[in-house]
């Protein structure tokens, strides 16, 4: 697994303590956190951290292509370090988000309909997950 410093260097992002911490968190916590969730966790060990720093860092990481911003809900943006083509499964009850691998030939077929070669695609599935079904 690539570490935060390597990713920042790859995407030509000057490392700072906060940037490394945010990138590291997104890499290690693959459940597609929001900015507020990232802030709530990191402020526990970095008490001087501000929400503005989190938002600015996430925006920079997205702008440089180091992570993706997922607009899965109208009131929240989630962040994903998985840059490989994949879809997402969102549980309609617990709201957990899971990566779903899609075969490359399926992606290529979908991309053949894209208006531009670098179109960003998000494929999302929504249903109740097995855990929620079992608990009801």
C-alpha positions in Angstrom: 0.0 0.0 0.0 1.3 3.4 -0.9 1.6 5.9 2.0 0.4 9.5 2.3 3.8 11.1 1.6 4.3 9.1 -1.6 0.9 10.1 -2.8 1.4 13.7 -2.0 4.7 13.6 -3.9 3.2 11.8 -6.9 0.5 14.5 -7.2 3.0 17.3 -6.6 1.4 18.5 -3.3 3.7 20.1 -0.8 3.4 18.0 2.4 2.4 19.6 5.6 1.5 17.9 8.9 -2.2 18.5 8.2 -2.1 17.4 4.6 -0.3 14.2 5.5 -2.8 13.5 8.3 -5.8 14.0 6.0 -4.3 11.9 3.2 -3.3 9.2 5.6 -6.8 9.2 7.1 -8.5 8.9 3.7 -6.2 6.1 2.7 -6.6 4.0 5.9 -10.4 4.6 6.4 -11.8 3.3 3.2 -15.4 4.0 4.2 -15.7 7.3 2.3 -15.8 9.8 5.1 -17.1 13.3 4.9 -15.0 16.4 5.8 -16.8 16.7 9.1 -16.1 13.0 10.0 -12.4 13.5 9.1 -12.2 16.6 11.2 -13.9 14.9 14.2 -11.4 12.1 14.1 -8.2 14.1 13.4 -8.9 16.9 15.9 -8.6 14.3 18.7 -4.9 14.1 18.1 -4.4 17.5 16.5 -6.3 19.9 18.8 -5.3 23.1 16.9 -6.7 21.7 13.6 -9.5 23.7 12.1 -12.4 22.7 9.9 -11.3 25.2 7.3 -7.9 23.4 7.1 -9.7 20.1 6.5 -11.9 21.6 3.8 -9.0 23.4 2.1 -6.9 20.2 2.2 -9.6 18.0 0.8 -10.3 20.5 -2.0 -6.6 20.6 -2.9 -6.3 16.8 -2.9 -9.4 16.6 -5.2 -8.1 19.4 -7.4 -4.7 17.6 -7.9 -6.4 14.2 -8.5 -5.1 12.5 -5.4 -8.6 11.6 -4.1 -12.1 11.8 -5.5 -15.1 13.7 -4.2 -18.2 11.6 -4.3 -21.6 13.3 -4.4 -23.6 10.4 -3.2 -26.1 12.4 -1.1 -27.4 15.9 -1.7 -26.2 17.1 1.7 -22.7 15.6 2.0 -19.6 15.0 0.0 -17.7 11.8 0.7 -14.0 11.3 -0.1 -12.5 8.3 -1.8 -8.8 7.4 -2.1 -9.6 4.6 -4.6 -8.7 6.0 -8.0 -9.2 2.8 -9.9 -12.5 2.4 -11.7 -15.2 1.1 -9.3 -18.8 1.6 -8.3 -20.3 2.2 -4.9 -23.0 0.4 -2.9 -24.8 2.6 -0.5 -27.0 1.0 2.2 -30.3 2.8 2.3 -30.6 2.2 6.1 -27.2 2.4 7.7 -25.8 4.7 5.0 -22.5 2.8 4.8 -20.7 3.0 1.5 -18.8 0.1 0.0 -16.6 -0.2 -3.1 -17.9 -2.5 -5.8 -15.4 -3.6 -8.4 -16.6 -3.6 -12.0 -14.8 -5.6 -14.7 -12.7 -3.4 -17.0 -14.7 -4.5 -20.1 -17.9 -3.1 -18.5 -16.2 0.2 -17.7 -14.9 0.4 -21.3 -18.3 -0.2 -22.6 -19.8 2.5 -20.4 -17.0 4.9 -21.4 -17.8 4.4 -25.1 -20.9 6.5 -24.4 -19.1 9.3 -22.6 -19.1 12.7 -24.4 -15.4 13.3 -23.7 -12.6 10.8 -23.0 -11.8 12.1 -19.5 -15.4 12.1 -18.3 -15.8 11.3 -14.6 -18.3 8.5 -14.0 -19.9 7.5 -10.8 -22.0 4.3 -10.7 -23.9 3.8 -7.5 -26.2 1.1 -6.2 -28.6 1.7 -3.4 -30.3 -1.0 -1.4 -30.4 -2.4 2.1 -27.2 -4.2 3.1 -27.1 -7.7 4.5 -26.3 -6.5 8.0 -29.3 -4.2 8.1 -31.6 -6.9 6.7 -30.4 -9.4 9.3 -31.0 -6.9 12.2 -34.6 -6.2 11.2 
